[in-house]
Amino acid sequence: FFLIYLKFTVRMKALMVLVAATSVAAFSFGSLQLQGRMAVACPRCTSTPSANLFESLGKIAEYNKKYFSTAVSSMFDDRTARASHILFSFEKFDDGLSLAEALKARIEGGELSFAEAARQFSTCPSAARGGDLGSFKKGAMVPEFDALCFDERTQLGEEVYGPLKTQFGYHLLQVHERSEKE
């Protein structure tokens, strides 16, 4: 029964994502642009037909695959971790990757502590706490975070990991604690 419910839930989620993606997708053909259900004249459009729907659906499917595998594995894994991060969001920083790499070098060089750097540069609300995310269960964070935080090879303490790209931007990450598998 549980597997049937899980398959149904996964299919419904995929259907909802597909409907949402197609309702906001934009297509252009010649001087007309189709946005949702409305055709709008678009003087800058070329005469070459193009559609980004399939590219967008591929990205959505890839993310959902990561999300669902994390969600399913977290149902059977009660481990917790405590971590801090510095976020360079896509909205605020055009070149978050190079900024994250430069800041990581400054932290590793001893010029700044991780908490000071988080307070100065992070765009996440956790910046006020020095980037501290607190304690969280497996599956509570985005899949990229979970993969790093719950990987047994990830060292606990002052080691700075990243830049790590997620849907929110680029992150620098420190993992402070992690409970052991039972």
N, C-alpha and C positions, 0 to 999 in steps of 0.2 A: 504494500500500500504506500509506503514512504517513497519508494522509487517512482511510482506512478505519479504521486503528488509532485515530486521534484521535477520530473519530466514536464508535467503540465505547467508548473510555475516557470520553468526555463522557457518553454514555448510561448507562454503569454508575455513574458518580459521581452523576448525577441520580437514578437508581434508589435508590442507597444513601441519599442525602439524603431522598428521599421516604419510604422505609421507616423511617428514624430519626425523621423528623418525625411520622409517623403513630403510631409506637409510644409516643411520649411525649405525644401530644396529649391534651388534656382536653376533654371535651364535657359540657355539663350540659343536663338536660331535667327540668323539675319539681324534685323533691327528690332525684333520682338524678344522680350524676355518674359519667361513664364515664372512667376513667383507664387508658390502655393497653387491657387486656382485662378489667379488673375494674370492676364497678359498685359504687359506694360511696354510702351515704346522705349527702346534703349539706343540712343544715338551712338554710344561708344562701342557697342557690340560689333563684332566682326561678322562676316557672312558664314564663317565656319561654325557648324553646329558643335556645341560642347555641352557636357553635363558632368557635374562633380558628384552626382548622387552615388555612383558605384564606388568612387574613392572614399566618400564619407561613410558609406555602409561598411566598407572593408575595415575602416578604422574603428567604427562602432562594434563590429563583430569581434575584432581583435581585443578591444578593451573588455567587452563582455566575457570573452573566453577567460581572460585573466581574472576578472572579478568573480565569476562563478566558481572557478577552480579554488580561489582563495576562500570564498564563502563556504563551499562544501568542505574543504579541509579544516576550516575553523570550527565546524560543527562537532568535530571529533577531537579537537585540540584545545584544551583549556589554558594553555600557556598565556602569560602576560609579559609585557615588556614596558620599560620606561625609557623614553628618548627625548632628545631636544633636536630642533631643526632651525634652519634659516631658509626662508623662502624668497626667491627672486621670481615674482609672479610675471606671467606673460603680459598682463595688462600694464604693469608699471615699467618693466624693463624690456627693451628691445633686444639687448644682448646679455641676457641673464647668465648664459653659460660662461662667457669669459669673465664676467663679474664674479661669479661663484668660484671659478678657478683661482682668480687673483685673491679673493678673500680667504680661500682655503690656504693658500701659500702664506698669507699674513698670519693666520691663526697658528699654522704649523711652525712658523718662524718665531712665535712667541710675542709678536707685536701686539696682538689682541687676544683676549680670552674668547671662547666660543660664546659665552653669555653676553659679553660686551658687544661683540659683532652682531649677535641676534637683535639686541636692543637698537643698534644703529641702522642696520641694513634690512632686516626681515620685514616683509609686507604682511606677515601673518599676525593675527591678534596675540599669538603666544609670544611675540617679541617683548611684550611688557614683562613677561616672566623669564626673560633670557632665552626664549625659544623652547622652554620646557613644555612638552606635550602631556606630561603626567603619565600615569600607567594606563595601558590599554590592552585589550584582548586581541588575539590573532583574528584577523578578519575585520577589525574595526577601522583600519586605515586603508589607503589605496593599495592595490596589489604590489606596487614597486616598493613601498615602505615595508609591508609585511615580509616580502622576500628578503630584504636586507636585515630587518630587526630580528627575525626568527631564524635566520641562518646560523647554524652552530659555528661557522667559520668567522662570523662577525665578532670582533673583539669588543669587550665591554670596557667602558671608561672614557678616556680622553681622545681616542682615535677618531679622526674626522673622515667621514665617508661622503663621497659625491664628487662632483655634482650629479645628482640623481634627477632624471627628468620624469615628471608626472603630468597629469592633465592640468595642474595648477601652475606649473613653472619648474624652475630648477631649485633643488634643495641641497643643502649641506646637512649632514646628519651625524649625531652622536648617539650611541646606544649605551645607556647607563646600567640597566638591569634587564635580566631575562630569566623567567622561571624555566626550570628543566622539564623535559618531557617525562610523563609518568609511564 
